[in-house]
């Protein structure tokens, strides 16, 4: 039996999942890790923890499936973007990983922003702003503040690249993952030399660039032994998680949109060629599909807002759920389902950590507006669900204003588990919303890319049609359109009026 392994190295957990050629999930394992925040704006992790999580997850998956290691034909890794891991000439980390959430490089971002025209940064890298989280800013921070680390570092890697090195002994980079590094020219598909010169970096200190979905090479003896696989297994380059997840949901052609409500809200609009918003509201990325691009609007807090509310105000439900083998979110959404659309006038701005696109505003904060004595916890839960749907609508309106027809919306992430949330999104958008069968679409996308790279399918389109299946399509209710149009208008107006106060 031939199988393919998809690995998704996320912000707080790494997942490994094994699939057969029909796209059936054979086994899955999840290994969590705790980020370290030793100071304001600093978020780090020992790189070895990522590697340990990867090895343990893969070994557990092989054990669960009872598959022989030789039956895993190929693996592919998807990862969070922007997490930086400097290593020496032997591949040993020279410091802790600087996680993508880390905001310490504010001065470096401002320095870079003064040296380049913003439009030049946007049209070269696809990023509409220079932000501290981008790896170029992090590298410059290391050069300025940790000169000994900078001198000892032979390669500056991102997380997927580090794991591939541990597996194969090769230093590689791919266009999809590097799009948000601020160091890649996404149109010419090569390192952006002006940025490298500014931050004092040679291309030799970065991995060999390649397409996502290409064979990196077989596992090394050391890599195979550590992870519990065979040297016959081939490693394949993946990409940033949201693009690989789009592949796993079937979003590989123009006109299809993926929305992923995890901790954040991530939206992916597939394009046949680069597209740049004249108002710089939306990032443009290289897709996990060769020679395709995507718009990648995002919001900092999506499901994270619901999780925050759960942790602060539903402690009893968390305990009951834990004791009864239930899901606390299910208990919360049952309350929300008992409240009417529009939450009886309660409007939420879910911006607990600032906003992303289409209005990048780190000063923005969350707001609950219009609460009265008649409002219950169920109203607050539903209003949070509705606020994320409003955020999705606002970004998709920008997409449509750019002349892109939104024909097919695929929903992924933890938010796709909730039938109520799917219905709210369909009603707010007044468009059908489709959930795919395999919930771990990012792992499936990685496995699918591995299958194509090793020749088991002749094309990505063929693999998608064979391995990706739809779970359900939720149709919008016209009865709720008027109420949600009113709520959406209030959502936009509330943010507009409060923006001066945020600053």
C-alpha positions as CSV (number, residue, x, y, z in Angstrom):
1,X,0.0,0.0,0.0
2,X,1.3,3.5,-0.9
3,X,0.7,6.3,1.5
4,X,1.6,10.0,1.8
5,X,2.4,12.0,4.9
6,X,1.3,15.6,5.4
7,X,2.9,17.7,8.2
8,X,1.5,21.0,9.4
9,X,3.8,22.9,11.7
10,X,1.5,25.5,13.3
11,X,1.9,28.2,15.9
12,X,1.1,26.2,19.0
13,X,1.0,22.6,17.6
14,X,2.4,20.4,14.9
15,X,0.1,17.9,13.2
16,X,1.1,14.9,11.1
17,X,-1.5,13.0,9.1
18,X,-1.3,9.9,6.8
19,X,-3.4,9.5,3.7
20,X,-3.9,6.9,1.0
21,X,-4.1,7.7,-2.7
22,X,-7.9,8.1,-2.4
23,X,-7.4,10.9,0.1
24,X,-8.7,8.8,3.0
25,X,-7.3,9.8,6.4
26,X,-5.6,6.8,7.9
27,X,-4.1,8.3,11.1
28,X,-3.4,11.7,12.6
29,X,-1.5,13.0,15.6
30,X,-1.1,16.4,17.2
31,X,1.8,17.6,19.4
32,X,1.4,20.9,21.2
33,X,4.1,23.2,22.4
34,X,4.1,26.3,24.6
35,X,5.6,29.5,23.3
36,X,7.9,31.5,25.5
37,X,7.4,35.2,26.1
38,X,10.4,36.4,28.2
39,X,9.6,40.1,27.6
40,X,7.3,42.6,25.9
41,X,6.8,41.8,22.2
42,X,9.1,38.8,22.4
43,X,7.9,35.4,21.4
44,X,10.4,32.5,21.1
45,X,10.8,28.8,21.1
46,X,13.6,26.3,21.2
47,X,13.9,25.0,17.6
48,X,14.5,21.5,18.9
49,X,11.0,21.5,20.3
50,X,9.6,21.8,16.8
51,X,11.8,18.9,15.7
52,X,10.9,16.7,18.7
53,X,7.2,17.4,18.0
54,X,7.6,16.4,14.3
55,X,9.4,13.1,15.2
56,X,6.9,12.2,17.8
57,X,3.8,13.0,15.7
58,X,5.1,11.0,12.7
59,X,6.1,8.0,14.9
60,X,2.6,8.0,16.5
61,X,0.9,8.2,13.1
62,X,2.9,5.2,11.8
63,X,2.1,3.3,15.0
64,X,-1.7,4.1,14.8
65,X,-1.9,3.1,11.2
66,X,0.1,-0.1,11.6
67,X,1.8,0.8,8.3
68,X,5.4,-0.2,7.5
69,X,7.7,2.8,7.2
70,X,8.5,1.7,3.6
71,X,4.9,2.3,2.7
72,X,5.2,6.1,3.1
73,X,6.2,7.1,-0.4
74,X,6.7,10.8,0.3
75,X,6.1,13.5,2.9
76,X,5.5,17.3,2.5
77,X,5.7,20.0,5.1
78,X,3.5,23.1,5.5
79,X,4.3,25.6,8.2
80,X,3.5,28.9,9.8
81,X,5.2,31.8,8.0
82,X,7.8,34.2,9.3
83,X,9.2,32.1,12.2
84,X,13.0,32.6,11.9
85,X,15.6,30.0,12.9
86,X,19.3,30.9,12.4
87,X,21.7,28.0,12.2
88,X,25.4,27.5,12.0
89,X,27.3,25.6,9.2
90,X,26.4,22.3,10.9
91,X,22.7,23.2,11.0
92,X,22.8,23.8,14.8
93,X,20.6,26.7,15.9
94,X,22.6,29.8,17.0
95,X,19.7,31.1,19.1
96,X,16.1,30.5,19.9
97,X,13.5,30.6,17.1
98,X,11.9,34.1,16.7
99,X,8.3,33.2,16.3
100,X,6.2,35.0,13.7
101,X,4.1,36.7,16.5
102,X,7.3,38.4,17.8
103,X,7.1,42.2,17.4
104,X,10.5,43.3,18.7
105,X,11.9,44.6,15.4
106,X,9.8,47.8,15.4
107,X,12.8,50.1,14.9
108,X,14.2,47.9,12.1
109,X,10.8,47.9,10.4
110,X,10.8,51.7,10.6
111,X,14.3,51.9,9.3
112,X,13.5,49.7,6.3
113,X,10.3,51.6,5.7
114,X,12.3,54.8,5.4
115,X,14.7,53.4,2.9
116,X,12.2,52.0,0.4
117,X,9.1,53.4,-1.3
118,X,6.2,51.4,0.0
119,X,4.9,50.8,-3.5
120,X,8.3,49.3,-4.4
121,X,8.1,46.9,-1.4
122,X,4.5,46.0,-2.4
123,X,5.2,45.3,-6.0
124,X,8.4,43.4,-5.3
125,X,7.4,41.3,-2.3
126,X,3.6,41.5,-2.3
127,X,3.5,42.9,1.2
128,X,1.6,46.2,1.5
129,X,3.5,47.3,4.6
130,X,6.8,46.9,6.4
131,X,6.0,45.2,9.7
132,X,8.2,44.0,12.5
133,X,7.0,40.3,12.1
134,X,8.7,40.0,8.6
135,X,11.9,37.9,8.7
136,X,13.9,40.7,7.0
137,X,13.2,42.9,10.0
138,X,14.0,40.1,12.4
139,X,17.4,39.4,10.7
140,X,18.3,43.1,10.9
141,X,17.4,43.1,14.6
142,X,19.8,40.2,15.1
143,X,22.5,42.0,13.2
144,X,22.1,45.1,15.3
145,X,21.5,43.5,18.7
146,X,23.2,40.1,18.6
147,X,26.3,40.6,16.5
148,X,27.9,37.3,17.7
149,X,24.8,35.4,16.7
150,X,24.7,37.1,13.3
151,X,28.4,36.3,12.8
152,X,28.0,32.6,13.7
153,X,24.9,32.1,11.6
154,X,25.5,30.3,8.3
155,X,21.8,30.1,7.2
156,X,18.7,32.0,8.2
157,X,15.9,29.5,7.9
158,X,12.1,29.5,8.2
159,X,10.4,26.7,10.1
160,X,9.6,24.4,7.2
161,X,13.1,24.9,5.9
162,X,14.6,23.9,9.3
163,X,12.5,20.7,9.4
164,X,13.5,19.8,5.9
165,X,17.1,20.3,6.8
166,X,16.8,18.0,9.7
167,X,15.1,15.4,7.5
168,X,17.3,15.6,4.4
169,X,20.5,17.6,5.2
170,X,19.6,20.1,2.5
171,X,19.1,23.9,2.8
172,X,16.2,24.8,0.6
173,X,13.6,27.6,0.5
174,X,10.3,27.8,-1.5
175,X,8.5,30.8,-3.1
176,X,5.2,30.2,-1.2
177,X,6.8,30.3,2.3
178,X,9.3,33.1,1.5
179,X,6.6,35.5,0.1
180,X,6.2,37.1,3.5
181,X,9.9,37.3,4.3
182,X,10.2,40.7,2.6
183,X,13.3,39.2,0.9
184,X,11.7,37.5,-2.2
185,X,10.8,39.2,-5.5
186,X,7.6,37.2,-6.2
187,X,7.3,38.4,-9.8
188,X,10.8,37.5,-10.9
189,X,11.0,34.5,-8.4
190,X,14.4,35.3,-7.0
191,X,15.8,37.0,-3.9
192,X,15.2,40.7,-3.8
193,X,18.7,42.0,-3.8
194,X,18.0,45.6,-2.6
195,X,16.5,44.2,0.6
196,X,19.4,41.8,1.2
197,X,21.9,44.5,0.7
198,X,20.1,46.8,3.1
199,X,20.0,44.2,5.9
200,X,23.5,43.0,5.2
201,X,22.7,39.5,4.0
202,X,24.2,37.4,1.2
203,X,22.0,35.0,-0.8
204,X,24.4,32.3,0.3
205,X,23.0,32.7,3.8
206,X,19.6,31.6,2.6
207,X,18.3,28.3,1.2
208,X,18.2,27.3,-2.4
209,X,15.0,28.6,-3.9
210,X,12.6,26.1,-5.4
211,X,8.9,25.8,-6.4
212,X,6.5,24.5,-3.8
213,X,5.6,20.9,-4.5
214,X,9.0,19.9,-5.8
215,X,11.1,17.0,-4.6
216,X,13.8,18.1,-2.1
217,X,15.4,14.6,-1.9
218,X,15.2,11.3,0.0
219,X,15.4,11.3,3.8
220,X,18.9,11.1,5.1
221,X,20.0,8.2,7.3
222,X,19.8,10.5,10.4
223,X,16.5,12.0,9.5
224,X,14.8,8.7,8.7
225,X,16.0,7.1,11.9
226,X,14.8,10.1,14.0
227,X,11.4,10.3,12.5
228,X,10.8,6.5,12.2
229,X,10.6,6.3,8.4
230,X,12.7,4.8,5.6
231,X,15.4,6.5,3.4
232,X,13.1,5.4,0.5
233,X,10.7,8.2,1.6
234,X,11.1,11.4,-0.4
235,X,10.7,14.9,1.1
236,X,8.7,17.5,-0.9
237,X,8.7,21.3,-0.4
238,X,5.4,22.7,0.8
239,X,4.6,26.3,1.5
240,X,3.0,28.6,4.0
241,X,0.1,26.9,5.8
242,X,-2.8,28.9,4.3
243,X,-1.7,28.2,0.7
244,X,-1.2,24.4,1.3
245,X,-4.6,24.3,3.1
246,X,-6.1,25.9,0.0
247,X,-4.8,23.0,-2.1
248,X,-6.3,20.6,0.4
249,X,-9.7,22.2,0.0
250,X,-9.6,22.3,-3.8
251,X,-8.8,26.0,-4.1
252,X,-6.3,25.9,-6.9
253,X,-8.1,27.9,-9.8
254,X,-9.2,31.5,-10.1
255,X,-12.6,32.3,-8.7
256,X,-12.3,30.0,-5.7
257,X,-11.9,31.5,-2.2
258,X,-10.8,29.8,1.0
259,X,-11.6,31.2,4.4
260,X,-9.9,29.7,7.4
261,X,-11.2,30.6,10.8
262,X,-8.6,29.4,13.2
263,X,-7.0,31.6,15.8
264,X,-6.8,34.3,13.1
265,X,-9.0,34.7,10.0
266,X,-7.1,33.9,6.8
267,X,-8.7,34.4,3.3
268,X,-7.1,33.1,0.1
269,X,-8.2,34.2,-3.4
270,X,-6.5,32.2,-6.1
271,X,-5.1,34.2,-9.1
272,X,-3.6,33.3,-12.4
273,X,-1.1,36.1,-12.1
274,X,0.0,38.7,-9.5
275,X,-2.6,41.4,-8.7
276,X,-1.8,44.5,-6.6
277,X,-4.4,46.6,-5.0
278,X,-3.9,50.4,-5.8
279,X,-4.8,51.2,-2.2
280,X,-2.5,48.5,-0.8
281,X,-5.2,46.9,1.3
282,X,-4.5,43.2,0.4
283,X,-1.2,41.2,0.4
284,X,-0.4,39.3,-2.8
285,X,1.4,35.9,-2.3
286,X,2.9,33.1,-4.3
287,X,0.5,30.1,-4.2
288,X,1.4,26.6,-3.3
289,X,0.5,25.8,-6.9
290,X,3.3,26.5,-9.4
291,X,3.0,29.7,-11.3
292,X,-0.1,30.8,-9.5
293,X,-0.6,33.6,-7.1
294,X,-3.2,34.6,-4.5
295,X,-4.6,37.5,-2.5
296,X,-4.2,36.8,1.2
297,X,-6.4,39.1,3.3
298,X,-6.2,38.3,7.0
299,X,-7.5,39.4,10.4
300,X,-5.4,39.0,13.5
301,X,-8.2,37.6,15.6
302,X,-10.8,35.2,14.3
303,X,-11.5,32.2,16.4
304,X,-9.1,33.6,18.9
305,X,-11.8,36.1,20.0
306,X,-14.2,33.2,20.7
307,X,-11.5,31.3,22.6
308,X,-10.8,34.4,24.7
309,X,-14.5,34.8,25.5
310,X,-14.7,31.0,26.4
311,X,-11.7,31.2,28.7
312,X,-12.9,34.3,30.5
313,X,-16.6,33.7,30.8
314,X,-17.3,29.9,30.4
315,X,-15.1,28.3,33.0
316,X,-18.0,26.1,34.2
317,X,-18.8,24.9,30.7
318,X,-15.2,24.1,30.1
319,X,-15.2,21.9,33.2
320,X,-18.5,20.2,32.3
321,X,-17.3,19.6,28.8
322,X,-14.0,18.1,30.1
323,X,-15.8,15.8,32.5
324,X,-18.4,14.7,29.9
325,X,-16.1,14.3,26.9
326,X,-17.8,17.2,25.2
327,X,-16.7,20.4,23.4
328,X,-17.1,23.6,25.3
329,X,-17.5,25.5,22.0
330,X,-20.5,23.3,21.2
331,X,-22.1,24.3,24.5
332,X,-21.5,27.9,23.7
333,X,-22.9,27.8,20.2
334,X,-26.0,26.1,21.5
335,X,-26.7,29.2,23.5
336,X,-25.9,31.4,20.4
337,X,-28.3,29.4,18.3
338,X,-31.1,30.3,20.7
339,X,-30.6,34.0,20.0
340,X,-31.9,35.8,16.8
341,X,-29.7,36.9,13.9
342,X,-28.3,40.3,14.6
343,X,-28.0,39.4,18.3
344,X,-30.7,41.9,19.2
345,X,-28.5,44.9,18.2
346,X,-25.3,43.8,19.9
347,X,-22.3,44.6,17.7
348,X,-18.7,43.3,18.3
349,X,-15.4,44.6,16.9
350,X,-13.2,41.5,17.5
351,X,-9.9,43.3,17.3
352,X,-8.3,42.1,20.5
353,X,-4.8,42.6,19.0
354,X,-5.4,45.2,16.3
355,X,-6.7,44.7,12.8
356,X,-5.3,43.1,9.6
357,X,-6.6,43.8,6.2
358,X,-8.1,45.8,4.7
359,X,-7.2,48.4,7.3
360,X,-3.9,47.5,9.1
361,X,-4.3,49.2,12.5
362,X,-2.3,47.7,15.4
363,X,-3.9,50.3,17.7
364,X,-7.5,49.0,17.2
365,X,-9.1,47.1,20.1
366,X,-12.1,44.9,20.7
367,X,-15.5,46.6,21.5
368,X,-18.9,45.2,22.6
369,X,-21.5,47.8,21.6
370,X,-25.2,48.1,22.2
371,X,-25.5,45.8,25.3
372,X,-28.7,46.0,27.3
373,X,-30.2,44.2,30.3
374,X,-31.9,41.8,28.0
375,X,-28.6,40.5,26.5
376,X,-27.3,37.1,27.6
377,X,-24.1,35.2,27.2
378,X,-25.7,33.6,24.2
379,X,-26.1,37.0,22.6
380,X,-22.4,37.8,23.2
381,X,-21.3,34.5,21.7
382,X,-23.5,35.0,18.6
383,X,-22.3,38.5,18.2
384,X,-18.7,37.3,18.1
385,X,-19.5,34.7,15.5
386,X,-21.3,37.4,13.4
387,X,-18.3,39.9,13.8
388,X,-15.9,37.4,12.2
389,X,-18.4,36.9,9.3
390,X,-18.5,40.8,9.0
391,X,-14.7,40.8,8.8
392,X,-14.9,38.2,6.1
393,X,-17.5,40.2,4.2
394,X,-15.5,43.4,4.4
395,X,-12.4,41.7,2.8
396,X,-14.4,39.9,0.1
397,X,-16.0,43.2,-0.9
398,X,-12.5,44.6,-1.5
399,X,-11.7,41.6,-3.6
400,X,-14.8,42.0,-5.7
401,X,-14.1,45.8,-6.1
402,X,-10.8,44.7,-7.7
403,X,-12.8,42.9,-10.3
404,X,-12.5,39.4,-9.0
405,X,-15.7,37.3,-9.1
406,X,-16.1,35.3,-5.9
407,X,-17.8,32.1,-7.2
408,X,-17.0,29.4,-4.7
409,X,-16.2,29.9,-0.9
410,X,-14.5,27.0,0.9
411,X,-14.5,27.0,4.7
412,X,-11.7,25.5,6.7
413,X,-10.2,25.6,10.2
414,X,-11.9,25.1,13.6
415,X,-14.7,27.4,12.6
416,X,-15.8,25.0,9.9
417,X,-16.8,22.5,12.5
418,X,-19.7,24.7,13.6
419,X,-22.9,24.4,11.5
420,X,-24.1,27.6,13.1
421,X,-21.0,29.6,12.1
422,X,-21.2,28.3,8.6
423,X,-24.8,29.4,8.3
424,X,-24.0,32.8,9.8
425,X,-21.2,33.3,7.2
426,X,-23.5,32.2,4.4
427,X,-26.3,34.6,5.6
428,X,-24.0,37.6,6.0
429,X,-22.3,37.0,2.6
430,X,-25.5,35.9,0.9
431,X,-23.4,33.3,-0.8
432,X,-23.1,29.5,-0.4
433,X,-20.3,28.4,1.9
434,X,-18.8,24.9,1.4
435,X,-17.0,22.8,4.1
436,X,-14.7,20.0,2.9
437,X,-14.8,16.5,4.2
438,X,-11.3,16.3,5.6
439,X,-11.1,18.8,8.4
440,X,-7.2,18.9,8.4
441,X,-7.1,20.3,4.9
442,X,-3.6,21.6,5.3
443,X,-2.3,18.1,6.1
444,X,-4.3,16.8,3.1
445,X,-2.9,19.5,0.9
446,X,0.6,18.6,1.8
447,X,0.0,14.9,1.3
448,X,-1.6,15.7,-2.1
449,X,1.4,17.8,-3.1
450,X,3.7,14.9,-2.1
451,X,1.6,12.5,-4.3
452,X,1.9,14.8,-7.3
453,X,5.7,15.4,-6.8
454,X,6.4,11.7,-6.8
455,X,4.4,11.0,-9.9
456,X,1.3,9.3,-8.5
457,X,-0.8,11.9,-10.2
458,X,0.1,13.7,-13.4
459,X,-1.2,17.1,-12.2
460,X,-2.4,18.9,-9.2
461,X,-5.9,19.2,-10.7
462,X,-6.1,15.5,-11.1
463,X,-5.0,14.9,-7.5
464,X,-7.5,17.4,-6.2
465,X,-10.4,15.8,-8.1
466,X,-9.4,12.4,-6.8
467,X,-8.5,13.2,-3.1
468,X,-10.6,16.2,-2.1
469,X,-14.3,15.7,-1.2
470,X,-17.0,18.2,-0.1
471,X,-18.7,17.6,3.3
472,X,-21.6,20.0,2.9
473,X,-22.7,23.3,1.2
474,X,-24.7,25.7,3.3
475,X,-27.1,27.9,1.4
476,X,-27.8,31.5,2.6
477,X,-31.2,32.4,4.0
478,X,-32.7,35.4,2.3
479,X,-34.9,35.9,5.4
480,X,-31.8,37.1,7.3
481,X,-30.3,39.4,4.7
482,X,-31.9,42.6,5.9
483,X,-30.9,42.1,9.5
484,X,-27.3,41.2,8.6
485,X,-27.0,44.1,6.1
486,X,-28.0,46.4,9.0
487,X,-25.6,44.8,11.4
488,X,-22.7,44.9,8.9
489,X,-23.3,48.7,8.3
490,X,-23.2,49.3,12.0
491,X,-20.0,47.2,12.3
492,X,-18.3,49.4,9.7
493,X,-19.6,52.6,11.1
494,X,-18.6,51.7,14.7
495,X,-15.0,51.0,13.6
496,X,-14.9,54.2,11.6
497,X,-16.1,56.4,14.5
498,X,-13.8,54.7,17.1
499,X,-10.6,54.8,15.0
500,X,-9.5,58.2,16.3
501,X,-10.0,57.0,19.8
502,X,-7.9,53.9,19.2
503,X,-5.0,56.2,18.2
